[in-house]
Amino acid sequence: MNASPASASAPAPALALPEIQRLVGPEMEAVDRLIRTRLASDVVLIQQVAEHLIAAGGKRLRPMLLLLAAGALGHRGPDAHQLAAVVEFIHSATLLHDDVVDESDLRRGRKTANALWGNAASVLVGDFLYSRSFQLMVELDRMAVMRILADTTNAIAEGEVLQLLHVHNPDTDEAAYWRVIERKTAVLFAAAARLGAVLAGADRTTEEALARYGMALGYAFQMADDVLDYTSDAQTLGKNLGDDLAEGKATLPLIHALQHAPEATRTRLRAIVEQGDAGAFAEVLAAIRDCGGVAYTLARAREQAARAESELAVLRDNDWVRALRGLARYAVERSH
């Protein structure tokens, strides 16, 4: 199915997140039912760890994105639900593995799986979720879908390793940061949007536009997330504030400060990154604010959100497209 040409009239306003959730609510309920059904295992520990992660909730933006992209092109149904579940399983597996690597003990306001069951269980159940996601996608028997998801999971693994290489490295620059967040975060957003187009039988131009939309949305989402790590609070954010600093990760707000602070401050910031000194959080935050690191990062995030919206011009305006526009805006306006 080819995309209809965009309407010449001005598009209707973008939907806010509650409106998006209402629009896609019945589809997401079907995805949730499928997730719970396909999590089933007679290995009790797998069931316990997977249920803990899924029950923690979250906004489920990635499966929602796939459903919205498909819906914008007039496609809804069981295959979209199944692929949305695949995307959520892949994302959940990365969270389990991330928390082990980062030694995190709090996510979405709850104890992490590794804090409750240990690192070994978290890694192995993450592997189970990865393999279950591939079982689900193989059932659809579509080579294009399998190729997209195989490439995506490989890129995510590269992103994790890239990030590991930059831990405690104060020389991490903005280009390196973009390479990490592309693979670690943005590629799964891009895959979700692209898969919605593939399911709808969209032409190549539309498929590529939605993939670019997803990539830009992923960039915007991650940069906004990195700002929240310095500006939110633990209760709102659902994780410990300053986790990135404690893990020795120089994200864009701090990278900007490292490049623009006075020399004495730069020297101090370098030492803090090398040590992963979470106790220096207030000092780092002051330097970031003095250098405009938060404002700079938010400006870059908003650029990407606007870029994402611009890619939707190939689609005829409807509620689902308005939801995609709203999702881009929400990515940079959220508080958690």
N, C-alpha and C positions, 0 to 999 in steps of 0.2 A: 504494500500500500504506500503510495506516495503522499507526502505531506501536501496539504492544501496551501495555496499561496496565502501569505499573511494579509489580513484585512487592511484596507487603506485607511480606515478610520482609527482614531486613537484607541489603544487597548483599554479595557476596563481595569480598575485598580487591582493591584496584587492582593492576594489573600493573606491574612494574618495566620499565624500558626494554628490557633484553635479552629479557624475555618478550614484550613488544610486538613487537619485531623478529622473533622467531621466529614469532609468530602471523601476522604480515602478510608474512613473508619470501617465500613463493612469489608473492604478488601484486606485491611490490616488484621481484622478479626479472623479472617480465613487463614492468613499467614500465621498468626499466633497459634491457631489450632493445629496447623500442619507442623509447626516447629515442635510443639509439645508431643505430637504423635511420633515424629521422626527422631526425637531425642531418646526414645525408649531403648533401653538396654537391660539385659538380665545381669549385668555387672553393676552391683549396687553403688559402688563409688563413682562410676561414670554418671549414673543417674543423679546422685547427690550433687556433684560438682557442677554438672551442666544445668541442673534445675536452679542451683544457687545463682549462677550467672544470668540465666534467662529471667528469673524472677526478680532480679534487681531492676529490671525495667530499662529505663533509658528511652530516648525519643525514637529509636529505630529509624533514623533518617535515611540510612542506605537502602533498606528494603522499601521504605516509603518512596524514595526517589525513583526506584525501578517501576513501581506501580504508577506513579504520576507520569513518568515518561511514556509508558505504554498507554495509559489512559488518555494522555494528550493527543495520541494518534488513534484513539478509538478502540484500543485493545484492552480487554479485561478477561480474567478467567483463570482456571486452575494452573496453567503453565506459568502465568505471571506470579501466582502465589508460590509455586514451587521454586522459581528462580529467586524470588524475594527471600525465601527461607534459606536458600543457598548463600546468598549474600550475607544474611545475618549470621549464619554459621561460620562463614569465613571471618567476619569481623569479630565474632565472639572468640574464635580460636586465637586471633592475634591479641586480644585483650588478655587471655590467660597467659600467653607466652610473654607479653610485654610486662605483666606484673611480676613475673619471675625474674626477668632480666633486670627490671628496675627496682626489685626488692620492695615493691609497693605493698602497703597493708590496708589501703582504703580506696574504694572505687564506688561511685554513685551512692556515697554515704554509708556503705556497708563494708565489712571486712572482706578483703580479697580472698579468692579461693586458696591461693598459696599461703595466706596467713592462717587459714582454717585447716587445710588438709596437707600443706607442705608443697614444696616445689615440684617434686616428682609427680604427684597426682595432677597438678595443674598442667604441666607439660604434656603428660600422656593424655589427659582429657582434651587438651587443645588439639592434639594429634587426631583423637577420635572425631572431633568436630570437623576438622579438615577433611578426613576421609569420608565422613558422612555427607559432607557437602558435595563431594565428587560422586558419591553414589546417587544423590538426588539429581545432579545435572546429567549424568549418564542415562538415567531413566528417560529424559526428554529426547535423547538420541538426535541431537542437533550439533553437528561438528562446529559450526560457527560459534555457538554458545560455549562449547567446551574449550575451543581455542582462546576465546576472550578471557575466560576464567582461569585457564591454565597460565596464560601470560600474566594475568593480574596477580595471581598468588605468587608467582615467581618474582615479580617486581616488588611486591610487599616484602618478601624475604630479603631482597637486595636492600630495600630501604632500612630494614632493621639492622642489617650489618653495617650499612653506611652510617647510621646513627651511632652505633657502637664505636665506630672508628673515631667519631668526633667527641665522644664523652671525655670530659675534663680537658678539652682542647680549646684554649682561649683564642687560638688563631682561626677558628671556624668563621668563615666569612658568609656573606649573604648568599652567594652563589651556591655554596655547599649546603646551606640551610634549605634553599629551594629544591635542590636535588633530593634531599632527605624527605621533605614533606610531599614531594611529588610521588615518590614510590611508597612511602609509609602510609599516606592518607589519601591523596588526591586520586590515585589510580583506581581505587575501589569505588569512589564516587563516579568516576568516568565510566567504569565498567557497568555500574548499575544503570546509568542513564542510557548508555549504548545498548544494553540488553533490552531495555524497554522498547527501543526503536527496532531492534532485530525481531523481537516477538511480534511487533505490529507489522512487519514486512515493509518497513520504510525504505525509501531509496537511500543510496549511499550518501548523498549530500545531507539529508536529514539525520542519518545515523552519525555522521562525523560531527555535525553541529551539536547534537545532544551529547556526544562524548566530550566535546570541548566545553560545553556547559557544565558537565559533571566535573571535569578537571578543574575549571575555574572555581566552582562551588567548593570543591575539596580544599583548594588553596585558601580560599576565604575562611572556611570553617576552621582550618588548622591555625591560621594566623590569629583569628579571634580567640581560639582556645589558648594560645600562647600568651595573649594579653591577659586573659582571665586568670592565668596562673600567678600573675603579679598584681591583679587589681580586685579580685573577688574575695570571698571568704570561704573557709572550709565547709561550713554548713551549706551554703548556696552551691558551691562548686561540687560537693560530694567527694572531694579528695583533699589531701593535705595541701594547703597553700605553700608554694615554694618547692614543690616536689621536683620540678625541672632543675632548679638550682642545686638541690641536694643530690640529684643524680649526675651533676656535672654537665648538664645540657645547656648550651648557649643557644637559646632561641632568639628570634629576631629582635624583640625589645632589648635584650642584653647585648646582642651583636651590634646593634646601633649605638648603644652606650660605649661599648668597647672601641668603636671607631671614632666617636665624636667627643668623648669626655676629655677633660684636661689630663695631661700626662700622668700626674700623681694618682688621679682617680683610675685611669686605665691600668696602671701598675697594680693597684689594689684589687680591681675587678679581675684581672688575670689570675691573681693568687687565689681569689675566692672560687673561680671556676675550676682551677686546677685541684683545689682541695674539696670541692663540693660542699662548701661551708654554708649550710642552711641557717646557721646562727647569724650570718651576716645579711639575712634577707632584707631587713629594714634599710641597711646601708646600700644594698644593690638597688632596691626600689627607688631610693632617693636619687641615685645616679641616673637611673633610667628616666625618671621624671624630669630631672634637670636637663637631660639631653634630648628630651622629646621622643624617647623610644616607644612609649605607648602610642602617642599620636601618630608617629611614623608607621608603626605596624598596622594600626587601625586604618590608616589611609591606604596602605597597600592592600589590606583585606577588602576595603570598599571598592578599590579598583577592580579586583578580581570578581567581586559580586556583580558589579556593573557589567563586566565582560561576560559573565555567565548569562545575565539577562539579555544581553545583545544577541547571543547565539539563538535565542528563542524566536527571532524575527522570521525564521523559515516556517514557523507553525501558524496556522490559523488560530486566532484567539478563542479560547474557551475556558471554562472553570479550571480545567486541569493545567493549562498553560499559565493561568493566573496563579495557581498554586506553586508552579515551578518558579515563577518570578518571586512569589512570597518567600519561598524557601531560600533563595539567594539573599534576600534582605534579612531574613531571620538569622542566617549564619553569622552575620556581623553585628546584629542588634541584641543578641541573647545575653542573659546574665549567668548561664551555666551550660 
